[in-house]
Amino acid sequence: YCAFLPHIQSTVSFFSSREILSRIENVILGIVTSLSKDENPVLALPNRSSWANVSFDSAIGLQMNSGSSVTSIRSDSPSSVHKFAQILKIFLVIYKLVQSNSYATKRDIYYNNTQLFGSQKTVDSIVDDISCMLKVPRRSLHVMATSKGLISGDLCYLEEDGTRIDCRSGSAAVAVSSNIGGIRNIVSSAKFVMIVEKDATFQRLLDDDFCAKLSPCIIITGKGVPDVNSRLMVRKLWDTLHIPIFALVDADPHGIEIMCIYKYGSVAMSFEAHNLTVPSVMWLGLLPSDLQRLRVPEDALIPLTKRDESKLSSLLKRPYLTSQPDWQKEMELMQQTQVKAEIQSLAAIAPDFLTNIYLPNKLRYGGWDLSPMLPLNGKTSELLKLVAKLKKDRPCNCPA
């Protein structure tokens, strides 16, 4: 019932310490050369915020174009001299890390000089700028980030230091590794991976022991907008296990955008698209059309805000939407109905509807034949009537 894209092997590049040091030295040499000529040094950073700098490839996602426009960070400009100093400081920290074969987190770098950097966000952005500028993954710069994501299910693996990680505990999740590149010996009999947008929904699935009830699977959440480690982990599982990847997000513009980040990537990280995107991600739910088919009570629906409408319009203009007519229809339906809904809205139908009816039928049958999973309670006749209505017009409920 779902069209699977051919698997594309990740093109993760590995750079030697010597090569990284050489690239940094070339940047510093450029600065020294400018000074020797009595010129003010300028750093050229690729523009990571412009859609004009990216192109769309259905097999890769959003990738940065060669020859993209740059932002000039001048050492003689009052508006950029402070950022120039911040970038040089982080270059120095990275050089020392690579040279000594040691690692630091972005948080460590921030606390190295809090007065200079001002905020953690500044450090995060500059580290990505340097990664893009040198054309190497952040991991190759010996800079790590603390993961915010969680993972659970039929999965065991070894960390780089030999620590064995077992994600099979039904009641507790494991933090996503901060060193995805070092993971090895992955063992799993999972039939699919399910990306869950929100931590609250993820915890509900854990509490209901979802992975054990249906079939072996892996669930992962980036707790909203995913960090790089959560995206790398999904990509690692896809590369290793070659199993379907589904997304469970709210039926709202924000949830759709989060799903698109996993599938197609983001403009800001388009320079590393080959390592981060998973083009085979499929939209399992919650679909805007589900709200009508399932007759989700009106008091569980939320009117779209002006910000939602703006985000929705922006999404419909994205280059990848032309290859997703089913997604377009769902988003256009949201525009027409002017409502959105959280995954939790399904609880208004029945408290266990998400885990006992909605997800099992989506995953098992790809349609809406609910009768095999009907709970033996007073709602059976109502649900049977619903099944009969849903069967009349059964669209694809899992857009690829």
N, C-alpha and C positions, 0 to 999 in steps of 0.2 A: 503493500500500500504506500510505500515511500520510495522515492527514487534516490538511490545512493550514488554519490559522486565517486569516481575512481579515486583510490587512495593516492595522495601525493606525499612522497617521502620528504621529511623535513631536511632542509639544507643547512643545518646548524654548522657554523664554521668554527674551527678551533684555531686560535692564534697563539703562537709561541710568545713567551715573555719578551724575548729579544725583539720581536716584531712590534709588540705594543710599545715598548720603550723607544724604539726607533721612530714610531709615528708621533709620539709625544715630543721627542727631541726635535723632529722636523718643525713642529709648531713653535717651539721655543726658539729654534734657530731663525725662523722667520721674524720673530719679535726682535731678536738680537741684531739681525741684519738691518731692520728698519731703524733701530737706534743708532747703529754705526753710520747710517747715512743721514743722521739728524732728522729722521722722519718719525712721526708718531705712529706706533704700532696699532694695527687694527686686526681684530679677530673676526672671521666670517663664519657665522653659525647658520646651518641650514634652517630654513623657516619651517618649523614643525606644526604650524597652526593653520596653514593655508591649504584649502582644497585644490587650489591651482597647482600645488606641488605634488599631487598624488594622482595615480591612475588606477583603474579597476581591472583586475584579472580574475575571472571566475574561479580559477584553480588556486589562486593565492590570496585574493582579497585586495585591500587597499595597499598599494606599495608606492614608496617615494620615487619620483622620477629622477633620472640622472640629470644633472644640470639644473636642479631646483633653485629657486631664488633663495638668497641668503639675507640674514640680518647682520649688519656691521656693528660690532662692539668696539667703539673707538676709545683709545686711552687718553685722548685730549678733549673729550666731550664731557661736560659736567653731568649730562644725563646718563652716560654709560660708563664713566670711569670706575664707578664703584662695582659694577657688574664685571668689568674687565679684571679688577683685582680679585673678585670672588672666583672667577673662572681660573685664573692663574694659581690661586691657592689650592683649588681642587685638583688641578693638573699636578701640582707638587705632591699632594697626598696620594694620588693614584700612582704616580711614578715610584714613590717610596714603597707602596704596597706591592706593586708588581716586581720591583727590584728585590724585595726581601721575601717574596713568595708568601705574603701574609694577606689576610682579608679583613675588611671592615664593613660595617653596615652604614647605610646612609645616615643613620642616627648618630653613629660614632663621628662621622665627618662633621655633622652639624655642631656637635659638642666640642669639636676641635677648636672652633672659634665662633662662638655664638654671636659675638658682637659684629663680626664681619658679615656673617650670613643673615642674621636677623630672624630667619624662620626656616623650619624644616622644608617647607615647600620650595624655597629658593634652591636648597641643596639638591632636592629630588629633580628639579627641572634642569639644573646645570649638569648633573651627572648624565641625564638622558641626552642633553645637548652635546656633551663630549663624546658619548657613545655614538651618536649620529655623525658627528664631525670626523671621528676617527674610523667610522664604518666598522665597528666591532660591537658585539653584544656586551651588555653591562657586566655580565659575569666575567668576561675576559679582562675587565678593568680591575678585577679583584674587589668589586664593590657589591655587597649583598643588601637585600632588603628584607625586613621582617615580614613574614607572610600574615595576611589577615584571613585567608581562606581556610575552610574545613573540608575534610574528606572522610567518607565512611563507605563500607561495603566489602565486597569480595576482592580484597587486594592486600598483598604483602610485598615488601621490597626491602632492599638494603640501601642505607644512606652511604655516602662516600666514605665515612669513617668506620663503616662496618656495622653500624647500629641497625638492628632488624625492626622494621615498622610493620605492625599488624593492624589493619583498618577494619577488621571483622567484628569488633565489639559492637553489638546491636544498640547499646544505650549511650555510647560515648564516641565522639568524633576525634579525628587526629588532625592536628594543624598541618596545613600544606607545607611541604619542605621549603626552606629558603635557599636550597641548593638543588634545583631540579636536574641540572646537568650532571650531578654526581649520583643520581639514583640508578641502581642496577638490580639485576636479578628480580625483575617484576614477575610475580606469580598471581594469576587471577583466572577464574572461570566465568567471569562476568559476561552476561549476554549484551549489556549495553551500559553506557554512562549517561547519567542524567545531571545536567547543570541546573541548579536551583538558584533562582535570583536572590531570595531573601533568607537570612538566617532563621527567622521565625518559622518559615515553611520547612526548611531543612531540619530544624529541631523537631517539628511535628512528625516528619517522616521517620526520624530516628525513634521517637517515642512510640510510634506505631509499628516499629520493626519492619518497615516497608521492604527493605532489601531481602529479608528472609522469607517474607510471605509470598511474593510473586515469583521471582526467579533471581538467580545470582546477578547482582548489578553493583554499580559504584555510583554514589551520589556525591556531588561536590558543590560548594557554594563559595562565591567570592564576596559574600555579604554585601550585595549591591553592585556598584561599578567594580569590576574585578581588578585586582592588582596584577602586576606582571607575572608573579609566581603562580597564581591561580590559572592564568591563561597558559603559561608554560606547562603546567601539570596536565591540563586537558589535552594539549597538543602531544605531550609525552605519552599519555594513555592511548591516543589515537594512533600515533606512530607505532606503538608497541603491540597493542591488542587488536587493532583493525576491527573494531566493533562500532555499532551505531552510537552516535552522540545526540542526545535529545536536550532541548531547553524547556524548562518550566519557569515562565515569568508571568508577572502581572499583565492583565489586558489593558495596558496603558502605554503611552509613548515612551516613558522612561524605561519600562521593562523591555519593550521592543528594542530600544537602543542598546541596552545591556546585552541582549542576545546577539545583536549585530556586531558588537565588539568582539565577542568570542568567535563568531563566524567569519567576519570580514576584517576585523582589526579596527584601528582608530587612526586618525590623521596624525596625531602626535607620535605614535609608535609605528608609523608606516614604514620606517626605515628598517624595521626588524620583522616585517610581516611574515617572511618565510619561516620564522621560528615560533610565531605566536598565533597565527590564524588556523582555524579548523573549518574549512569550507563545507564539510559534510554535516555540520550542525543542522538539526531539524527542529522546527517549532512544534513542540508537542502541545503546549497550552500555556496559559489560558488564552484561547482565541476570542476575539470580539464576537464572532458568530456563535461561540459556545453559550454566550450570555442569553441569546435568543432561543437557541435550541433547547437549552436546559431550563429555560424560564426562571433564571435567577431572580429572586424577588427584587422589586424596584428599590426597596429601602436598603439593599446591599450594593446598589450601583451609585457611582459618584459622577456628578457632572464634570465635563472637561473644563479646565481653567483656560484663561487666555494663553498662559505659558504652555499648557498641554497642546493647544491648537497650533501654536507656533512651532513646537517641537515636532508635531505630527506632519505639518507642512514641510518642514526641513527634511524629515525622514523620507517623505515621498519623492523628494528631489535627489536623493542619494543615487549615485551611479549604479549601484548594485540592484536597485529595485526593478530595473527594466528586465532583469532575468528572473524576477520573482513575482509573476502575476498573481499567485495565490496570496502572497503577503500583501500586495497592493490592494486586493479586494478586501482583505481583513481590515486594513488601515482606512480604506475609504468607507467601510461600514462604520468604523469608529467615528469618522468625521460626520457621517449622516445621523447616527444615533446620539452623538454628543455626550456619550457616557463612557466611563472606564470602570474597571473593577479589579480588586486585588484577588489573589488566589484564595484568600481566606473567605471570600464571598460565597464559595461553594458550601461552606458550613451552614449557610442559610437554607440550603436544600435538605441537608442531613449532616449531623456532626462528623460522621466518618465518610462522607461522600468522596472527598479527595483521594483518600488512600484505599478505600474498599471498592469504589465503583469507578470514579473518573479515570484515575491513572491505570488501573488494571485493564479496563476496556480500551483505552487509548493504545496501550502498549501491546495487548494481546491480539486485538481484532482490527485495530486501525479504523474502527467505525463506531457505531453506537448500538451494537447488539448487547444491551445491558442484562438481558434475562439470565445468562449463566451466572451472573454475579449478584443477583438481587438478594438483599437481606431478607430474612424470614421475619418480617414484622408487619405492622399495620399499613405501611406505605407501599406494600407490594403492588396492589392494584393501581395506585396512582402512577407508579413507575412503569408499569406495563403499558398504560395508556401513553406515557411519555415516549416509550420505546417505539410504539406503533407510529406515533407522529414523526419521530426522528428518522425512521426508516424510509419515509416517503421521499426525503431529499437528503441523501448522505454525501456531502462533499468530502474532499480529502481533508482529514482532520489533522494531518501532520505535514504541513508544507515543508518541502526539502530546503 
